[in-house]
Amino acid sequence: MYTTSDLIKKLANLQSSGDQYFQKGLFPSYRFHHHLPYLRKDNNIFFTASIIFILQNLLHHLSSGDRKIVSGIIEKGVGCYPFYQNKNGLMTYNFWQNHPIKHFPNGYFMSKLKHFVIPDDIDDTALIYLTNNPTKEDLHWLKLKLSQHANLSDRMNLSCPVKYRHLKVYSTFFGKNMPIQFDFCALCNLMYLAFKYDLQINKHDEDTLFFLNQVLQSNDHLNQPFHVAPNYGKSTLILYHAARLCESFDHPALQTMRRKILIDLPHMAGLVKNNSEDQLLVAIAQLKMGQKPLPIQQPEIENVPVPYFFAGMLNAYEGWLARKLAPNSWFHLYYHCRAYYWCLMLEYEVLRQQKLPSGIS
């Protein structure tokens, strides 16, 4: 097993120093297809912002030497954010570069057509706000912006289970022409933002928290994860994000979520004991929730592309056939970042050292 310092050095070595594919400070990632010979370098901001988010939360647990290295990693990564800010200068962010626009980077077809330019989204926006000290004015503006694109603002989510369609939940994308979509994991990141900065809870927040609770209570995260998290689509990722939110805040709406997570995690740990990547996510979630995880295996991440999330190529279409085919992996592009998995290993190792010696059983 690697030490904390070993893992931090791996992260530092994987951070780009700048080349034709990845700007300085970015963590290289790749998109690929499970069934076709398709692999492209992908300079998205999602993995870099996700890594910075984890590292910032671990900083106070590190030695002074490791903290210095990690602070340097964070500073370089944050320096990439302006490339991904809204193309018109608004305070939202895109998965891909907006300055200049580089959608489907290094692609041969979709990168050439404006039809495939995606709008800014709540997930990347939340992660960047969480890691970049936004002003009160920016936060207030974002709350208004989110409400304008929430479910029932002018359209209804037609892709989620029918029982959720009446809720004024925040939608994943800010674009005017994008269908309304709920993603459990992205919404966890957004509510993390609301709680961290003590933003006023409105009807959209209340319905979003209700949605998160109902997904867990009804076991939709276990039985139909794609339909409640169409960009993550895995039960382990849903529980990881839920645990991360519930560990950090004590809002009353999170108490029932917390109780359900504590029930589900040991069961999930047994189901994924032969999958090292899912095992790692569950182990981190258990540590966050005060449970002792099963011993984990080292994920095979050096040469094997391990997907963390995916883009559903049919998610932007509302027709019945598109909705029927959307969960099929033939219509997904998967995203992989080696550095992100080393960061998860670092998160696990730091939490293990902090929590297990205290006598957790």
C-alpha positions as CSV (number, residue, x, y, z in Angstrom):
1,M,0.0,0.0,0.0
2,Y,1.3,3.5,-0.9
3,T,2.0,6.1,1.8
4,T,0.3,9.5,1.8
5,S,3.5,11.1,0.6
6,D,3.8,8.5,-2.2
7,L,0.3,9.3,-3.4
8,I,0.8,13.0,-3.3
9,K,4.0,12.7,-5.4
10,K,2.1,10.6,-7.9
11,L,-0.5,13.4,-8.2
12,A,2.1,16.1,-8.6
13,N,3.8,14.1,-11.4
14,L,0.5,13.5,-13.2
15,Q,-0.4,17.2,-13.3
16,S,0.3,18.7,-16.7
17,S,3.1,21.1,-17.1
18,G,1.5,22.3,-20.4
19,D,1.5,20.7,-23.9
20,Q,-0.6,20.7,-27.0
21,Y,-3.3,18.7,-25.4
22,F,-3.5,19.7,-21.7
23,Q,-2.8,23.2,-20.4
24,K,-0.6,23.8,-17.4
25,G,-2.2,22.7,-14.1
26,L,-4.8,20.4,-15.7
27,F,-5.0,16.6,-14.8
28,P,-5.1,14.7,-18.1
29,S,-8.1,12.6,-18.7
30,Y,-9.5,10.5,-21.6
31,R,-12.9,9.6,-23.1
32,F,-13.5,6.2,-24.5
33,H,-16.2,3.8,-25.7
34,H,-16.7,0.4,-24.1
35,H,-17.5,-1.4,-27.4
36,L,-15.7,0.6,-30.1
37,P,-12.0,1.4,-30.7
38,Y,-12.5,5.0,-29.6
39,L,-10.0,6.8,-27.3
40,R,-9.4,10.6,-27.2
41,K,-7.4,12.9,-24.9
42,D,-10.0,15.1,-23.2
43,N,-9.0,18.3,-21.5
44,N,-12.1,18.8,-19.4
45,I,-12.1,20.7,-16.1
46,F,-14.3,18.2,-14.2
47,F,-11.5,15.9,-13.0
48,T,-9.2,18.8,-12.1
49,A,-11.9,20.6,-10.0
50,S,-12.9,17.3,-8.4
51,I,-9.3,16.6,-7.4
52,I,-8.9,20.1,-6.0
53,F,-12.1,19.7,-4.0
54,I,-10.8,16.5,-2.3
55,L,-7.3,17.9,-1.7
56,Q,-8.6,21.1,-0.1
57,N,-10.7,19.0,2.3
58,L,-7.6,16.9,3.2
59,L,-5.1,19.7,3.6
60,H,-5.4,20.2,7.4
61,H,-4.7,16.4,7.9
62,L,-1.3,16.5,6.1
63,S,2.2,17.1,7.3
64,S,3.7,20.5,6.6
65,G,5.9,19.1,3.7
66,D,3.0,17.3,2.1
67,R,0.7,20.3,2.6
68,K,3.2,22.5,0.7
69,I,3.2,20.1,-2.3
70,V,-0.6,19.9,-2.3
71,S,-1.0,23.6,-2.0
72,G,1.1,24.0,-5.1
73,I,-1.1,21.4,-6.9
74,I,-4.2,23.3,-6.0
75,E,-2.8,26.6,-7.1
76,K,-1.9,25.3,-10.5
77,G,-5.2,23.6,-11.0
78,V,-7.3,26.7,-10.0
79,G,-5.3,28.6,-12.6
80,C,-7.1,26.6,-15.3
81,Y,-10.6,27.8,-14.3
82,P,-10.8,30.9,-16.4
83,F,-10.6,28.8,-19.6
84,Y,-13.9,27.2,-18.7
85,Q,-15.9,30.2,-17.6
86,N,-19.0,31.0,-19.5
87,K,-18.2,32.2,-23.0
88,N,-20.1,35.5,-22.4
89,G,-18.3,36.2,-19.1
90,L,-21.1,35.0,-16.8
91,M,-20.2,33.1,-13.6
92,T,-21.1,29.6,-14.7
93,Y,-18.6,27.0,-16.0
94,N,-18.5,24.4,-18.7
95,F,-17.1,20.9,-18.8
96,W,-15.0,21.8,-21.8
97,Q,-13.1,25.0,-22.6
98,N,-15.1,28.1,-23.5
99,H,-12.1,30.4,-24.1
100,P,-11.7,29.4,-26.9
101,I,-14.6,26.9,-27.4
102,K,-13.2,23.4,-27.6
103,H,-16.0,20.8,-27.4
104,F,-15.2,17.2,-27.9
105,P,-11.5,18.0,-28.0
106,N,-9.3,16.0,-30.3
107,G,-12.4,14.6,-32.0
108,Y,-12.7,14.0,-35.7
109,F,-16.4,14.8,-36.2
110,M,-18.4,16.2,-33.3
111,S,-15.7,18.8,-32.5
112,K,-16.4,20.3,-35.9
113,L,-20.1,20.9,-35.5
114,K,-21.7,23.6,-33.3
115,H,-24.7,21.4,-32.7
116,F,-22.6,19.4,-30.2
117,V,-21.5,22.3,-28.1
118,I,-22.8,21.7,-24.6
119,P,-24.1,24.4,-22.3
120,D,-22.5,25.2,-18.9
121,D,-23.6,22.8,-16.1
122,I,-24.3,22.8,-12.4
123,D,-21.7,20.1,-11.6
124,D,-18.6,21.9,-12.9
125,T,-20.0,25.2,-11.7
126,A,-20.5,23.9,-8.1
127,L,-17.1,22.3,-7.9
128,I,-15.4,25.5,-9.1
129,Y,-17.4,27.7,-6.7
130,L,-16.5,25.3,-3.9
131,T,-12.8,25.5,-4.6
132,N,-12.3,29.1,-5.7
133,N,-13.7,31.5,-3.0
134,P,-16.7,33.1,-4.8
135,T,-18.0,36.5,-3.7
136,K,-21.4,37.0,-2.1
137,E,-22.5,38.7,-5.2
138,D,-21.5,35.8,-7.4
139,L,-23.3,33.4,-5.1
140,H,-26.5,35.5,-5.0
141,W,-26.4,35.7,-8.8
142,L,-25.9,31.9,-9.2
143,K,-28.9,31.2,-7.0
144,L,-31.1,33.3,-9.3
145,K,-29.6,31.7,-12.4
146,L,-30.2,28.2,-11.0
147,S,-33.9,28.9,-10.4
148,Q,-34.3,30.1,-14.0
149,H,-33.3,26.7,-15.2
150,A,-34.9,24.4,-12.6
151,N,-37.7,21.9,-13.3
152,L,-41.1,23.6,-14.1
153,S,-39.5,27.0,-14.6
154,D,-40.7,26.7,-18.2
155,R,-40.5,22.9,-18.9
156,M,-40.8,19.6,-17.2
157,N,-38.2,16.8,-16.7
158,L,-39.5,13.9,-18.9
159,S,-36.6,11.5,-18.4
160,C,-36.8,10.9,-14.7
161,P,-39.2,8.6,-12.9
162,V,-42.8,10.0,-13.1
163,K,-43.0,10.4,-9.3
164,Y,-40.3,13.1,-9.3
165,R,-41.6,15.2,-12.2
166,H,-43.6,17.6,-10.1
167,L,-40.6,18.7,-8.0
168,K,-38.9,22.0,-8.7
169,V,-35.5,20.4,-8.6
170,Y,-32.4,22.1,-10.1
171,S,-31.6,20.9,-13.7
172,T,-28.1,19.7,-14.7
173,F,-27.6,22.2,-17.6
174,F,-28.1,25.9,-17.9
175,G,-28.8,25.9,-21.7
176,K,-32.2,27.1,-22.9
177,N,-32.5,24.3,-25.4
178,M,-31.4,21.5,-23.2
179,P,-34.0,19.1,-21.6
180,I,-34.5,19.3,-17.9
181,Q,-32.4,16.6,-16.2
182,F,-31.9,15.6,-12.5
183,D,-28.5,14.0,-11.5
184,F,-28.3,12.9,-7.9
185,C,-24.5,13.3,-7.7
186,A,-24.4,16.7,-9.3
187,L,-27.2,17.8,-7.0
188,C,-25.2,16.6,-4.0
189,N,-22.4,18.9,-5.1
190,L,-24.8,21.8,-5.6
191,M,-26.3,21.3,-2.1
192,Y,-22.8,21.1,-0.7
193,L,-22.3,24.5,-2.1
194,A,-25.5,25.8,-0.6
195,F,-24.7,24.5,2.9
196,K,-21.0,25.5,2.8
197,Y,-21.8,29.2,2.0
198,D,-25.0,29.2,4.2
199,L,-27.2,30.2,1.3
200,Q,-30.9,30.8,1.9
201,I,-32.9,27.6,1.3
202,N,-35.7,28.2,-1.2
203,K,-38.4,26.0,-2.7
204,H,-35.9,24.6,-5.3
205,D,-33.5,23.6,-2.5
206,E,-36.3,22.0,-0.5
207,D,-37.5,20.0,-3.5
208,T,-33.9,19.0,-4.4
209,L,-33.3,17.7,-0.8
210,F,-36.6,15.9,-1.0
211,F,-35.6,14.3,-4.3
212,L,-32.2,13.2,-2.8
213,N,-34.0,11.7,0.2
214,Q,-36.7,9.9,-1.9
215,V,-34.2,8.4,-4.2
216,L,-32.5,6.7,-1.3
217,Q,-35.6,5.8,0.6
218,S,-37.2,4.2,-2.5
219,N,-33.9,2.4,-3.4
220,D,-33.9,4.0,-6.8
221,H,-30.2,4.4,-6.4
222,L,-29.9,0.7,-6.2
223,N,-32.6,-0.4,-8.7
224,Q,-32.3,2.3,-11.4
225,P,-29.2,4.4,-10.8
226,F,-29.1,5.7,-14.4
227,H,-32.5,7.3,-14.2
228,V,-31.7,9.3,-11.1
229,A,-28.0,10.0,-11.9
230,P,-27.7,9.9,-15.7
231,N,-24.1,11.2,-15.8
232,Y,-22.8,8.9,-13.1
233,G,-25.1,5.9,-13.3
234,K,-23.6,3.8,-10.5
235,S,-25.0,3.0,-7.0
236,T,-21.5,3.3,-5.5
237,L,-21.0,6.8,-6.9
238,I,-24.4,7.8,-5.6
239,L,-23.6,6.6,-2.1
240,Y,-20.2,8.2,-2.2
241,H,-21.6,11.6,-3.0
242,A,-24.4,11.2,-0.5
243,A,-22.0,10.3,2.2
244,R,-19.7,13.2,1.3
245,L,-22.7,15.6,1.7
246,C,-24.0,14.1,4.9
247,E,-20.6,13.9,6.6
248,S,-20.0,17.6,6.2
249,F,-23.3,19.2,7.3
250,D,-26.0,18.7,9.9
251,H,-29.0,20.1,8.2
252,P,-32.2,18.3,9.3
253,A,-33.0,17.2,5.8
254,L,-29.8,15.1,5.8
255,Q,-30.7,13.1,8.9
256,T,-32.9,10.6,7.1
257,M,-30.4,10.4,4.3
258,R,-27.7,9.6,6.8
259,R,-29.7,6.8,8.4
260,K,-30.3,5.1,5.0
261,I,-26.7,5.4,3.9
262,L,-25.6,3.7,7.1
263,I,-27.9,0.8,6.2
264,D,-26.9,0.6,2.6
265,L,-23.1,0.9,2.8
266,P,-22.3,-2.5,4.5
267,H,-24.6,-4.3,2.1
268,M,-23.0,-2.5,-0.9
269,A,-19.5,-3.4,0.4
270,G,-20.4,-7.1,0.2
271,L,-21.7,-6.7,-3.4
272,V,-18.6,-5.0,-4.7
273,K,-15.9,-7.0,-2.9
274,N,-14.6,-8.2,-6.3
275,N,-14.5,-4.8,-7.9
276,S,-11.6,-2.8,-6.5
277,E,-12.7,0.6,-7.9
278,D,-16.2,0.4,-6.5
279,Q,-14.8,-1.1,-3.3
280,L,-12.7,2.0,-2.9
281,L,-15.6,4.3,-3.3
282,V,-17.7,2.4,-0.7
283,A,-14.7,2.2,1.7
284,I,-14.3,6.0,1.6
285,A,-18.0,6.5,2.1
286,Q,-18.0,4.2,5.1
287,L,-15.1,6.0,6.7
288,K,-16.9,9.3,6.2
289,M,-20.0,7.8,7.9
290,G,-18.0,6.3,10.8
291,Q,-18.0,2.7,9.7
292,K,-15.1,0.4,9.4
293,P,-14.7,-0.8,5.8
294,L,-13.6,-4.1,4.6
295,P,-9.9,-4.3,3.5
296,I,-9.6,-2.9,0.0
297,Q,-7.6,-4.1,-3.0
298,Q,-5.4,-1.7,-5.0
299,P,-7.3,-0.6,-8.1
300,E,-5.7,-1.6,-11.4
301,I,-5.4,1.9,-12.7
302,E,-1.9,2.1,-14.3
303,N,-2.9,0.5,-17.6
304,V,-6.6,-0.1,-17.4
305,P,-9.0,2.9,-18.1
306,V,-11.4,2.9,-15.2
307,P,-14.5,5.1,-15.9
308,Y,-15.7,7.5,-13.3
309,F,-18.7,8.9,-15.1
310,F,-20.1,9.0,-18.6
311,A,-21.9,11.2,-21.2
312,G,-25.1,9.8,-22.4
313,M,-25.3,10.7,-26.1
314,L,-29.1,10.5,-26.1
315,N,-29.7,12.4,-22.8
316,A,-30.2,15.6,-24.8
317,Y,-33.3,14.1,-26.6
318,E,-36.7,13.7,-25.2
319,G,-38.4,11.4,-27.6
320,W,-39.6,8.0,-26.3
321,L,-37.1,6.0,-28.4
322,A,-34.2,8.1,-27.1
323,R,-35.3,7.7,-23.5
324,K,-35.7,4.0,-24.0
325,L,-32.2,3.6,-25.6
326,A,-30.4,6.1,-23.3
327,P,-29.4,3.6,-20.6
328,N,-27.6,1.3,-23.1
329,S,-23.8,1.5,-22.9
330,W,-23.6,1.6,-26.7
331,F,-24.8,5.2,-26.4
332,H,-22.3,6.3,-23.7
333,L,-18.9,7.9,-23.8
334,Y,-16.9,7.1,-20.7
335,Y,-14.3,9.3,-19.0
336,H,-11.2,8.2,-17.2
337,C,-8.5,10.1,-15.2
338,R,-5.7,8.2,-13.6
339,A,-4.9,11.1,-11.3
340,Y,-8.4,11.1,-9.9
341,Y,-8.1,7.5,-8.8
342,W,-4.8,8.2,-7.1
343,C,-6.6,11.1,-5.4
344,L,-9.3,8.7,-4.2
345,M,-6.6,6.4,-2.8
346,L,-5.1,9.5,-1.0
347,E,-8.6,10.3,0.4
348,Y,-9.0,6.7,1.6
349,E,-5.5,6.6,3.2
350,V,-5.9,9.9,5.0
351,L,-9.4,9.0,6.3
352,R,-8.2,5.6,7.3
353,Q,-5.4,7.1,9.4
354,Q,-7.6,9.7,10.9
355,K,-10.7,7.5,11.8
356,L,-9.6,3.9,12.3
357,P,-7.3,4.5,15.3
358,S,-10.1,6.0,17.2
359,G,-11.7,2.7,17.8
360,I,-14.4,2.5,15.1
361,S,-16.0,-1.0,15.0
